[in-house]
Amino acid sequence: MTDIPKTLAEQFSGHFGDRVTPCGMHRGIATVEVSADNWIEVCRALRDEPDFAFAQLTDLCGVDYLGYGQDEWETTDATVEGFSRGVEGLGPGRFSWSERPEADHVEHRFAVVIHLLSFTHNRRLRVRCFAPDEGLPILPSLVDIWSSANWCEREAFDLYGIVFEGHPDLRRILTDYGFTGHPFRKDFPLIGNVTVRYDSERRRVVYEPVEIEPRVLVPRVRRSDSRYKTDDIDAAAGAEADGQVN
């Protein structure tokens, strides 16, 4: 991630001071971080101040940083099953619902990320805000600033359990009625809680225990060891021979 251009960084520091922390650039979009206490104030200024004029909120999503940086792909050493076979998963989500672990205390676990667009300056901005309490993540709603945040906040509430204080209609939007838990949290089992299907004999939806065993599918990885080097040499020799024959 590259540094934010000096002129843009000066705009943020000059207007917001230490209320906004620049985090760099990625694919031409600047990222800044704002605390929960300054969330509403900064977002309103980003919309109303002429130097920023971010009139549109194009996206809002939740993020769970539990297990951030962990890697489950065992591709360093070959096994009898090969690189592309399923391996034992030990990361977040790889467990049955009855054996679900308690999430450890993770500082700055849940965050909300918004993407803003300024038509005036032809500029995009990414803003991240961490919920202060990972046990019950709560952040102020942005619906009064950008009405497009309405359904996006409902989705983040449904999938991550992030509560948006002041939202006019905060209820689930993707999961079924009576759904237990928040499926995008890293401590939610990837196999789910129960299997849901329609029973033609009972003429209704039934819930049954999950029979799927969680595992990780590892992509096939081409290694630069002696086996593949020999194959490349043979292929090159064959191509040269074909050229001489022709």
NUVEX-872681 format. One record per residue: residue number from 1; residue in one letter; x, y, z of N, C-alpha, C, O, CB in turn. Coordinates in steps of 0.2 Angstrom, whole numbers, plus 5000, padded with zeros to 4 digits. Atoms other than C-alpha are relative to their C-alpha. Glycine has a CB too. Layout:
BEGIN
n,res,n_X,n_Y,n_Z,ca_X,ca_Y,ca_Z,c_X,c_Y,c_Z,o_X,o_Y,o_Z,cb_X,cb_Y,cb_Z
NUM,a,X,Y,Z,X,Y,Z,X,Y,Z,X,Y,Z,X,Y,Z
...
***
This chain:
BEGIN
n,res,n_X,n_Y,n_Z,ca_X,ca_Y,ca_Z,c_X,c_Y,c_Z,o_X,o_Y,o_Z,cb_X,cb_Y,cb_Z
1,m,5004,4994,5000,5000,5000,5000,5004,5006,5000,5009,5007,5004,4995,5000,5006
2,t,4996,4994,5001,5008,5017,4994,4997,5005,5005,4991,5005,5007,5000,5002,4993
3,d,5002,4994,4995,5007,5033,5004,4995,5004,4996,4995,5005,4990,5006,5004,5001
4,i,5005,4996,5003,4993,5045,5001,5003,5006,4997,5008,5009,5001,4995,5002,5006
5,p,4997,4994,5003,4998,5060,4990,5000,5006,5005,4995,5006,5009,4996,5002,4993
6,k,4998,4995,4995,5005,5075,5000,4994,5005,5000,4992,5007,5005,5006,5003,4998
7,t,5005,4995,5000,4991,5087,4994,4994,4997,5004,4991,5001,5007,4998,5002,4993
8,l,5006,5003,4996,4977,5075,5000,5001,4999,5007,4997,5000,5011,4998,4993,4996
9,a,4998,5001,4993,4986,5071,5016,4999,5006,5004,4997,5007,5009,5007,4997,5001
10,e,5000,4994,4996,4988,5089,5020,4992,5003,5001,4991,5006,5006,5003,5006,4995
11,q,5007,4998,4999,4969,5092,5017,4997,4997,5006,4993,5000,5010,4996,4998,4993
12,f,5002,5004,4994,4965,5078,5029,5002,5003,5007,4998,5004,5011,5001,4993,4999
13,s,4997,4998,4994,4977,5084,5042,4998,5007,5002,4997,5009,5008,5007,5000,5000
14,g,5001,4994,4999,4973,5102,5040,4992,5001,5002,4991,5006,5006,5001,5004,4994
15,h,5007,4999,4998,4954,5100,5042,4998,4996,5006,4994,4998,5010,4995,4998,4994
16,f,5003,5005,4994,4952,5085,5054,5006,4999,5005,5004,4997,5011,4999,4994,4997
17,g,4995,5001,4995,4969,5085,5063,5001,4993,5002,5002,4989,4997,4998,5004,5007
18,d,4999,5007,4998,4971,5069,5073,4994,4996,5000,4994,4990,5002,5003,5000,5007
19,r,5006,5004,5000,4953,5064,5071,5000,4995,4994,4996,4991,4994,4994,5005,4999
20,v,4999,5004,5006,4958,5056,5054,5007,4997,5000,5011,5001,5000,4997,5003,4994
21,t,4994,5003,5001,4972,5044,5052,5001,4997,4993,4998,4992,4991,5001,4994,5005
22,p,4999,5002,5007,4978,5042,5034,5004,4993,5000,5008,4992,5004,5005,5005,4996
23,c,4997,5007,5000,4982,5023,5030,5003,4998,4994,5006,4993,4993,4995,4995,5002
24,g,4996,5002,5007,4989,5024,5012,4995,5000,4994,4989,5001,4995,5003,4994,5001
25,m,5004,5001,5007,4983,5021,4994,5000,4993,4998,5005,4989,4999,5003,5005,4995
26,h,5001,5007,5003,4977,5005,4986,4996,5001,4994,4990,5003,4994,4998,4995,5005
27,r,5003,5000,5006,4973,5004,4968,4997,5007,4998,4991,5008,4996,4994,4995,4999
28,g,5002,4993,5001,4972,5023,4967,4994,5003,5005,4992,5009,5004,4997,5001,4993
29,i,5005,4997,4995,4960,5025,4982,5003,5001,5007,5006,4996,5009,4994,4995,5000
30,a,4997,4999,4994,4965,5033,4998,4996,4997,5006,4990,4996,5005,5000,5008,5001
31,t,5003,5003,4994,4961,5025,5015,5001,5004,5006,5007,5005,5007,5002,4992,5000
32,v,4999,4996,4994,4958,5034,5031,4996,4996,5005,4992,4993,5004,4998,5007,5000
33,e,5004,5003,4995,4953,5028,5048,4998,5005,5005,5001,5010,5006,5005,4995,5004
34,v,5004,4995,4995,4941,5037,5060,4998,4996,5006,4996,4990,5006,4994,5003,4996
35,s,5003,5003,4994,4937,5033,5078,4993,5000,5000,4989,5004,4997,5003,5003,5006
36,a,5008,5000,5000,4919,5029,5083,4998,5006,5003,4992,5008,5001,4998,4994,5005
37,d,5003,4994,4997,4918,5045,5093,5000,5005,4995,4995,5010,4996,5005,5002,5006
38,n,5000,4995,5005,4922,5055,5078,4996,4998,4993,4996,5002,4988,5007,5002,4998
39,w,5003,5003,5006,4912,5044,5065,4995,5005,4997,4996,5006,4991,4997,4993,5002
40,i,5005,4996,5003,4897,5055,5062,5003,5007,4998,5001,5009,4993,4994,5001,5005
41,e,4997,4993,5002,4906,5072,5063,5004,5000,4994,5004,5004,4990,5004,5002,5006
42,v,4996,5000,5005,4919,5067,5051,4997,4998,4993,4998,5001,4988,5006,4994,5001
43,c,5004,5002,5006,4907,5058,5039,4996,5006,4997,4995,5007,4991,4996,4994,5001
44,r,5004,4995,5003,4896,5073,5038,5004,5006,4997,5002,5009,4992,4996,5003,5006
45,a,4995,4995,5003,4911,5085,5035,5002,4997,4993,5003,5001,4988,5006,5001,5004
46,l,4997,5003,5006,4917,5073,5021,4994,5001,4995,4996,5002,4989,5001,4993,5000
47,r,5005,4999,5005,4900,5075,5013,4999,5008,4998,4998,5010,4993,4993,4997,5002
48,d,5002,4993,5001,4897,5094,5016,5005,5005,4998,5004,5010,4995,4997,5002,5006
49,e,4995,4995,5001,4914,5102,5015,5002,5000,4993,5003,4995,4990,5006,4998,5004
50,p,4998,4999,5007,4918,5109,4998,5007,4996,4998,5007,4994,4992,5000,5007,4998
51,d,4993,5003,5001,4936,5102,4999,4999,4993,4999,5004,4990,4996,5005,5002,5005
52,f,5001,5008,5000,4929,5084,5000,4994,4999,4995,4995,4995,4990,4999,4997,5007
53,a,5006,5001,5004,4911,5084,4993,4999,4993,4998,4997,4992,4992,5001,5005,4994
54,f,5001,5007,5002,4909,5065,4994,4992,4999,5001,4990,4998,5006,5004,4995,5005
55,a,5008,5000,5000,4890,5066,4990,4997,4993,5000,4991,4992,5002,4998,5004,4994
56,q,5003,5007,5001,4888,5047,4987,5004,4995,5004,5010,4995,5004,5000,4998,4993
57,l,4997,5006,4997,4891,5032,4998,4998,4994,4995,4992,4992,4995,4997,4999,5007
58,t,5001,5005,5004,4893,5018,4986,5000,4993,5003,4997,4988,5000,5006,5000,4994
59,d,5000,5006,4997,4896,5004,4998,5002,5001,5007,5005,5005,5009,5005,4995,4997
60,l,4999,5001,4993,4896,4999,5016,5000,4993,5002,4996,4989,5000,4995,5004,5005
61,c,4999,5007,4999,4902,4983,5023,5003,4999,5007,5006,5004,5010,5004,4996,4995
62,g,4997,5002,4993,4907,4974,5040,5006,4996,4998,5007,4993,4993,4995,4997,5004
63,v,4994,5004,5000,4924,4966,5043,5001,4997,5007,5000,5000,5012,5006,5004,4998
64,d,4998,5004,4994,4929,4953,5056,5007,4998,5000,5009,4994,4995,4995,4994,5001
65,y,4992,5001,5000,4948,4953,5060,5002,4994,5004,5008,4993,5005,5003,5006,5002
66,l,4998,5006,4997,4947,4937,5070,5004,4995,4996,5001,4994,4990,4994,4997,5004
67,g,4996,5004,5005,4961,4926,5063,5003,5003,4995,5005,5000,4990,4995,4994,4998
68,y,4997,4997,5006,4967,4939,5052,5007,4998,4999,5011,4999,5004,5000,5008,5001
69,g,4993,5002,5002,4983,4934,5043,5002,4992,5001,5007,4990,4999,5005,5003,5005
70,q,4999,5007,5000,4981,4915,5047,4999,4997,4993,4995,4999,4989,4995,4997,5005
71,d,5000,5004,5007,4984,4903,5032,4999,4993,5001,5002,4990,5005,5006,5002,4997
72,e,5002,5007,4999,4976,4886,5031,5003,4996,4994,5002,4990,4994,4993,4999,5000
73,w,4998,5004,5006,4984,4881,5014,5007,4997,5001,5012,5000,5002,5000,5005,4994
74,e,4994,5004,4999,4997,4867,5016,5003,4999,4994,5002,4993,4991,4998,4994,5005
75,t,4997,5001,5007,5007,4869,5000,5007,5000,5000,5010,5000,4995,4997,5006,4996
76,t,4993,4999,4999,5024,4870,5007,5003,4993,4998,5008,4992,4995,5003,5002,5007
77,d,4997,5007,5001,5027,4851,5007,4995,4996,4997,4989,4996,4998,5002,4997,5007
78,a,5005,5004,5003,5019,4838,4996,4998,4994,5004,5002,4992,5009,5003,4997,4993
79,t,5002,5005,4996,5009,4824,5003,4997,4994,4995,4997,4996,4989,4994,5002,5005
80,v,5002,5006,5004,5002,4807,4996,4994,5002,4996,4993,4999,4991,4999,4994,5004
81,e,5006,4998,5004,4986,4816,4991,5001,5005,4995,4997,5007,4991,4995,5003,5005
82,g,4998,4994,5004,4995,4830,4982,4998,5006,5003,4995,5007,5008,4996,4999,4993
83,f,5001,4993,4998,4994,4849,4983,4993,5002,5000,4991,5006,5004,5005,5004,4996
84,s,5007,4997,5001,4976,4851,4977,4995,4996,5004,4989,4997,5003,4999,4999,4993
85,r,5005,5004,4997,4968,4839,4989,4998,5004,5007,5001,5009,5008,5003,4993,5003
86,g,5002,4996,4994,4958,4844,5005,5005,4998,5005,5007,4993,5006,4993,4997,5001
87,v,4996,5001,4994,4968,4846,5021,4996,5002,5006,4990,5005,5005,5006,5005,4999
88,e,5004,4999,4993,4963,4847,5039,5000,5008,5001,5005,5011,5001,5003,4996,5005
89,g,5001,4992,4998,4956,4865,5043,5001,5001,5007,4997,4998,5011,4994,5002,4997
90,l,4999,4999,4993,4962,4872,5059,4998,5008,5001,4999,5010,5007,5007,4999,5002
91,g,5001,4993,4999,4957,4890,5056,4993,5002,5002,4989,4997,5004,5001,5004,4994
92,p,5007,4998,4998,4941,4900,5061,4995,4997,4995,4996,4997,4989,5000,5008,4999
93,g,5006,5003,5004,4925,4892,5055,5000,4993,4999,4995,4990,4997,5000,5004,4994
94,r,4999,5007,5001,4932,4875,5054,4998,4995,5006,5003,4993,5009,5007,4998,4997
95,f,5002,5004,4995,4922,4866,5067,4992,4999,5000,4989,5002,4996,5002,5004,5007
96,s,5007,5001,5000,4905,4859,5071,4997,5005,5005,5000,5007,5010,4998,4993,5002
97,w,5003,4995,4996,4892,4870,5079,5000,4998,5008,5000,5002,5012,4992,5001,4998
98,s,5000,5002,4993,4891,4859,5095,5007,5001,5003,5008,5001,5009,4998,4993,5000
99,e,4993,4999,4997,4910,4861,5097,5003,5007,4999,5009,5008,4999,5005,4995,4997
100,r,4998,4993,5002,4911,4880,5093,5004,5003,5005,5002,5002,5011,4994,5004,4998
101,p,4996,4997,4995,4925,4889,5102,4998,5007,5002,4994,5010,4998,5007,5000,4998
102,e,5002,4993,4998,4923,4905,5112,5006,5004,4997,5012,5003,4997,5000,5000,5008
103,a,4995,4995,5003,4931,4919,5103,5004,5003,5005,5002,5006,5010,4996,5005,4995
104,d,4995,4997,4996,4947,4926,5111,4999,5008,5000,4996,5010,4995,5007,4998,4999
105,h,5000,4993,5000,4948,4944,5116,5004,5003,4994,5010,5002,4994,5002,5003,5006
106,v,4997,4997,5005,4953,4953,5100,4999,5008,4999,4994,5010,4998,4999,4997,4993
107,e,5001,4992,5000,4956,4972,5101,4999,5002,4992,5003,4999,4988,5006,5003,5003
108,h,5001,4998,5007,4949,4980,5085,4998,4994,4996,5001,4993,4991,5006,5004,4997
109,r,5002,5005,5003,4940,4965,5080,4995,5002,4994,4996,5000,4988,4997,4994,5004
110,f,5005,4998,5005,4925,4972,5071,5001,5007,4997,5002,5012,5001,4993,4999,5003
111,a,4999,4994,5003,4926,4986,5058,4994,5001,4995,4992,4996,4992,5007,5001,4997
112,v,5005,4999,5006,4914,4995,5046,5004,5004,4995,5008,5009,4997,4994,5005,5003
113,v,4996,4997,5005,4922,5001,5030,4995,5003,4995,4990,4999,4992,5004,4995,4996
114,i,5004,4997,5005,4913,5013,5018,5004,5003,4994,5010,5005,4995,4996,5006,5003
115,h,4997,4997,5006,4917,5019,5000,4996,5006,4998,4990,5005,4997,5001,4994,4995
116,l,5004,4994,5002,4913,5036,4995,5003,5003,4994,5008,5001,4991,5002,5006,5006
117,l,4998,4998,5006,4913,5045,4979,4998,5008,4999,4993,5010,5001,4996,4996,4994
118,s,5001,4993,5001,4915,5064,4975,4999,5001,4993,5004,5000,4989,5006,5004,5003
119,f,5001,4998,5007,4908,5069,4958,5003,5007,4999,5006,5008,4993,4992,5001,4999
120,t,4996,4993,5001,4915,5087,4961,5007,4999,4998,5010,5002,4994,4999,5004,5006
121,h,4993,5001,5001,4933,5081,4962,5002,4994,4997,5008,4992,4996,5003,5000,5007
122,n,4999,5007,5003,4931,5064,4953,5005,4996,5004,5011,4994,5002,5003,5002,4993
123,r,4995,5003,4995,4939,5056,4968,4996,4995,5004,4990,4996,5006,5003,5005,5005
124,r,5003,5005,4995,4935,5040,4979,5004,5000,5006,5010,5001,5006,5000,4993,4996
125,l,4997,5001,4993,4939,5037,4997,4997,4994,5004,4991,4993,5003,4998,5007,5004
126,r,5002,5006,4996,4939,5022,5008,5001,5002,5008,5006,5005,5009,5004,4994,4999
127,v,5000,4997,4993,4935,5026,5027,4998,4993,5004,4993,4990,5003,4995,5005,5001
128,r,5001,5005,4995,4937,5013,5041,4999,5002,5007,5002,5007,5009,5006,4995,4999
129,c,5001,4999,4993,4930,5013,5058,4999,4994,5004,4995,4990,5003,4994,5005,5001
130,f,5001,5006,4996,4932,5000,5072,4995,5001,5006,4995,5007,5009,5007,4998,5003
131,a,5004,5000,4995,4919,4996,5084,5004,5000,5007,5008,4995,5007,4994,4995,5000
132,p,4996,5000,4994,4925,5000,5102,4999,4993,5004,5004,4992,5008,4998,5005,5004
133,d,5002,5006,4996,4917,4984,5110,4999,4994,4995,4994,4993,4992,4994,5001,5004
134,e,5001,5006,5004,4920,4967,5101,4995,4995,5003,4992,4991,4999,5007,4996,5000
135,g,5005,5004,4997,4908,4959,5113,4993,5002,4997,4989,4998,4995,4999,5000,5007
136,l,5007,4997,5003,4893,4970,5106,5002,5006,4996,5002,5012,4999,4995,5002,5006
137,p,4997,4995,5004,4900,4980,5092,4994,5005,4998,4989,5003,4995,5003,4998,4993
138,i,5005,4995,5002,4890,4996,5090,5003,5007,4997,5008,5009,5000,4996,5002,5007
139,l,4998,4994,5003,4892,5011,5079,4994,5004,4998,4989,5002,4997,5005,4999,4994
140,p,5006,4996,5002,4881,5026,5075,4999,4999,4992,5003,4998,4988,5002,5008,5001
141,s,5002,5001,5007,4871,5024,5059,5001,5006,4996,5001,5012,4998,4992,4999,5000
142,l,4999,4995,5005,4875,5034,5043,4994,5002,4996,4995,5006,4991,5006,4998,4996
143,v,5006,4999,5004,4858,5034,5036,4998,5007,4999,4996,5009,4994,4994,4996,5003
144,d,5002,4993,5001,4854,5052,5040,5005,5004,4996,5004,5010,4994,5000,5003,5007
145,i,4995,4997,5004,4870,5057,5031,5000,4998,4992,4999,5002,4988,5007,4999,5002
146,w,5001,5003,5006,4869,5045,5016,4994,4995,5000,4995,4990,5004,5007,4997,4997
147,s,5006,5004,4999,4852,5037,5014,5002,4993,4997,4999,4988,4998,4994,5002,4996
148,s,4998,5006,5003,4861,5023,5003,5003,4995,5005,5004,4989,5004,5005,5001,4994
149,a,4997,5005,4995,4868,5016,5019,4995,4996,5004,4997,4991,5007,5003,5004,5006
150,n,5005,5004,4996,4851,5009,5025,5001,4993,4999,5002,4989,5004,4993,5003,4997
151,w,5000,5007,5001,4851,4992,5017,5007,4997,5001,5008,4991,5004,4998,4998,4993
152,c,4993,5002,4999,4870,4991,5018,5001,4999,5008,5004,4994,5010,5005,5005,4998
153,e,5000,5001,4993,4869,4993,5037,4996,4994,5003,4998,4991,5007,4998,5006,5004
154,r,5003,5006,4999,4856,4980,5038,5003,4994,4999,5003,4989,5002,4993,5000,4997
155,e,4996,5006,5002,4867,4968,5029,5005,4999,5005,5007,4993,5007,5002,5001,4993
156,a,4994,5001,4995,4882,4971,5041,4997,4998,5006,5000,4994,5010,5003,5007,5000
157,f,5003,5002,4994,4870,4969,5055,4998,4993,5000,5000,4989,5005,4994,5004,5002
158,d,5002,5007,5001,4863,4953,5048,5006,4995,5000,5006,4990,5004,4996,4999,4994
159,l,4994,5005,5001,4880,4945,5043,5005,5000,5006,5009,4995,5007,5003,5001,4994
160,y,4994,4999,4995,4892,4952,5057,4997,5002,5007,5001,5001,5011,5004,5006,4997
161,g,5003,4998,4993,4880,4957,5071,5003,5007,5002,5002,5008,5008,5003,4995,5005
162,i,4998,4993,4998,4886,4975,5071,4994,5004,5000,4990,5005,4996,5005,5003,4994
163,v,5006,4996,4999,4873,4986,5078,5001,5008,4998,5006,5011,5000,4998,5000,5008
164,f,4999,4993,5002,4870,5003,5070,4995,5004,5004,4989,5004,5003,4999,5001,4993
165,e,5004,4996,4996,4863,5015,5083,4997,5006,4996,5000,5010,4993,5004,5003,5006
166,g,5004,4995,5004,4849,5026,5076,4998,4998,4993,4995,5002,4990,5005,5006,4999
167,h,5003,5002,5006,4845,5016,5061,4993,4999,5001,4990,4997,5006,5003,4993,4998
168,p,5007,4999,4999,4827,5018,5057,4996,4993,5000,4991,4992,5002,4997,5004,4994
169,d,5004,5007,5001,4823,4999,5053,5006,4995,5000,5007,4991,4995,4996,5000,4994
170,l,4994,5005,5000,4838,4988,5059,4997,4993,5001,4996,4991,5007,5005,5002,5006
171,r,5002,5007,4999,4833,4970,5056,5003,4996,4994,5006,4999,4989,4992,4999,4999
172,r,4997,5005,5005,4839,4955,5046,4998,5001,4993,4992,5003,4992,5000,4993,5002
173,i,5002,4998,5007,4839,4957,5027,5002,4994,4995,4999,4993,4990,5004,5006,4998
174,l,4998,5005,5004,4847,4941,5020,4999,4993,5003,4997,4988,4999,5008,5000,4999
175,t,5001,5006,4997,4845,4927,5033,4993,4999,5001,4989,5003,5001,5004,4999,5006
176,d,5007,5001,4999,4829,4918,5037,4997,5002,5007,5001,5004,5011,4999,4992,4999
177,y,5003,4998,4993,4817,4922,5051,5002,4995,5005,5002,4989,5004,4992,5001,4999
178,g,4998,5004,4995,4823,4915,5067,5007,4997,5000,5009,4993,5003,4996,4994,5001
179,f,4993,5002,5001,4841,4913,5061,5004,5001,5006,5004,5006,5009,5003,5003,4994
180,t,4995,4999,4994,4854,4910,5075,5007,5002,4998,5010,4998,4994,4999,4994,5004
181,g,4993,4998,5002,4870,4919,5074,5001,5005,4994,4996,5007,4991,5004,4994,4999
182,h,4998,4995,5006,4879,4930,5061,5005,4996,4996,5011,4995,4998,5003,5007,5003
183,p,4996,5005,5004,4886,4919,5047,5007,5003,4997,5011,4998,4995,4996,4998,4994
184,f,4994,4998,5003,4900,4930,5041,5006,5002,5006,5011,5004,5005,4999,5007,4997
185,r,4996,4999,4994,4908,4931,5059,5005,4994,4999,5003,4988,4997,4997,5000,5006
186,k,4995,5005,5001,4925,4921,5059,4999,4994,5005,5001,4989,5004,5006,5003,5001
187,d,5001,5005,4996,4919,4911,5074,4993,4996,4999,4990,4993,5003,5000,5002,5007
188,f,5006,5003,5002,4903,4905,5065,5002,4994,4995,5006,4995,4991,4995,5005,4996
189,p,4998,5006,5004,4905,4887,5058,4998,5001,4992,4993,5003,4991,4997,4994,5003
190,l,5001,5000,5007,4907,4886,5039,4994,4995,4998,4991,4997,4992,5006,4999,4996
191,i,5005,5005,5002,4895,4871,5038,4993,5003,5003,4988,4999,5001,5002,4993,5003
192,g,5007,4997,4998,4881,4882,5047,4998,4996,5006,5002,4992,5009,4995,4999,4995
193,n,5003,5003,4994,4870,4877,5062,4996,4994,4998,4997,4989,5001,4996,5005,5003
194,v,5004,5005,5002,4858,4866,5053,4999,4999,4993,5001,5004,4989,4993,5000,5004
195,t,5002,5001,5007,4853,4859,5036,4992,5002,4999,4988,4999,5003,5002,4993,4997
196,v,5007,4998,5001,4837,4867,5029,4998,4997,4993,5002,4998,4988,4999,5008,5000
197,r,5002,5003,5006,4827,4858,5016,4992,5000,5000,4989,5000,5005,5003,4993,4998
198,y,5007,5001,5001,4809,4856,5009,4998,4993,5000,5001,4989,4996,4997,5004,4994
199,d,5003,5007,5000,4800,4840,5014,4994,5000,4997,4989,5003,4999,5000,4998,5008
200,s,5006,5000,5004,4788,4836,5001,4994,4996,5003,4988,4997,5002,5001,4996,4993
201,e,5005,5004,4997,4779,4823,5012,4996,5005,5006,4990,5005,5007,5003,4994,5004
202,r,5002,4995,4994,4777,4836,5027,4997,5006,4997,4993,5010,5000,5005,5001,5005
203,r,5002,4994,5004,4774,4850,5014,5002,5006,5004,4999,5011,5005,4993,5000,4999
204,r,4997,4994,4996,4785,4862,5024,5008,4999,5000,5011,4994,4999,4997,5000,5007
205,v,4993,5000,4999,4803,4867,5027,5002,4997,5007,4999,4998,5012,5003,5007,5000
206,v,4998,5003,4994,4812,4856,5040,5008,5001,5001,5011,5003,4996,4999,4992,4999
207,y,4993,4999,4998,4828,4858,5049,5003,4994,5003,5000,4990,5007,5000,5006,5006
208,e,4997,5006,4998,4840,4844,5052,5008,5001,5002,5011,5006,5000,5000,4995,4994
209,p,4993,4999,4998,4858,4841,5059,5004,5000,4994,5003,4997,4989,5002,4994,5005
210,v,4996,5000,5006,4872,4845,5047,5004,4994,5000,5007,4992,5005,5005,5007,5001
211,e,4996,5006,5001,4881,4830,5040,5006,5002,4996,5010,4997,4995,4996,4995,4996
212,i,4994,4998,5004,4895,4840,5030,5006,5000,5005,5005,5003,5011,4999,5006,4997
213,e,4993,4999,4996,4913,4838,5037,5004,5006,4997,5005,5006,4991,5004,4993,4999
214,p,4997,4994,5002,4922,4855,5036,5007,4998,4998,5011,4994,5001,5001,5005,5005
215,r,4994,5001,5002,4938,4854,5026,5003,5006,4996,4998,5010,4994,5001,4993,4996
216,v,4998,4995,5004,4949,4866,5016,5003,4997,4993,5006,4992,4993,5006,5004,5004
217,l,4998,5002,5007,4952,4864,4997,5006,5005,4998,5005,5011,4998,4994,5001,4995
218,v,4993,4996,5002,4970,4869,4992,5000,5000,4993,5000,4995,4990,5006,4996,5004
219,p,4999,5000,5007,4973,4875,4975,5006,4997,4997,5011,4996,5001,5000,5007,4997
220,r,4994,5003,5002,4985,4866,4964,5006,5005,4999,5005,5010,4996,4998,4996,4993
221,v,4994,4995,5000,5002,4874,4965,5006,4996,4996,5007,4991,4997,5003,5001,5007
222,r,4994,5003,5004,5016,4871,4952,5006,5002,5003,5007,5008,5004,4999,5003,4993
223,r,4993,4998,4997,5033,4870,4960,5006,5000,4995,5005,4996,4990,5001,4994,5006
224,s,4994,5000,5004,5050,4874,4953,5005,4995,5002,5011,4998,5003,5002,5007,4999
225,d,4995,5005,4998,5058,4858,4958,5003,4996,4994,5001,4998,4988,4998,4995,5005
226,s,4997,5004,5005,5068,4845,4948,4995,4997,4995,4997,4996,4989,5005,4995,5003
227,r,5005,5004,5004,5053,4836,4942,4997,5005,4994,4997,5003,4988,4994,4998,5004
228,y,5002,4996,5005,5046,4851,4933,5005,5003,4995,5004,5004,4989,4996,5006,5003
229,k,4994,4998,5004,5063,4857,4927,5001,4995,4994,5002,4997,4988,5006,5002,5004
230,t,4999,5006,5005,5065,4840,4918,4995,5000,4995,4996,5000,4989,5001,4994,5003
231,d,5006,5000,5005,5048,4841,4910,5001,5006,4995,5000,5006,4989,4994,5001,5004
232,d,4999,4994,5004,5052,4859,4904,5006,4999,4994,5005,5001,4989,5001,5006,5004
233,i,4994,5002,5005,5069,4853,4896,4997,4996,4995,4999,4997,4989,5006,4997,5004
234,d,5002,5005,5005,5061,4838,4888,4995,5004,4995,4995,5002,4989,4996,4995,5003
235,a,5004,4997,5004,5047,4849,4881,5003,5005,4995,5001,5005,4989,4994,5004,5004
236,a,4996,4996,5004,5059,4862,4874,5004,4996,4995,5004,4998,4989,5005,5004,5004
237,a,4997,5005,5005,5069,4848,4866,4996,4998,4995,4998,4997,4989,5004,4995,5004
238,g,5005,5003,5005,5054,4841,4858,4998,5005,4995,4997,5004,4989,4994,4997,5004
239,a,5002,4994,5005,5049,4858,4851,5005,5001,4995,5004,5003,4989,4998,5006,5004
240,e,4995,4999,5004,5066,4860,4844,5001,4995,4995,5002,4996,4989,5007,5001,5004
241,a,5000,5006,5005,5066,4843,4836,4995,5001,4995,4996,5000,4989,5000,4994,5004
242,d,5006,4999,5005,5049,4847,4828,5002,5005,4995,5000,5004,4989,4994,5001,5004
243,g,4998,4994,5004,5056,4863,4821,5005,4998,4994,5005,5000,4989,5002,5006,5004
244,q,4995,5002,5004,5071,4854,4813,4997,4995,4995,4999,4995,4989,5005,4997,5004
245,v,5003,5004,5005,5060,4841,4805,4996,5003,4995,4996,5002,4989,4995,4995,5004
246,n,5004,4997,5004,5048,4853,4798,5005,5004,4995,5002,5008,4991,4995,5005,5003
***
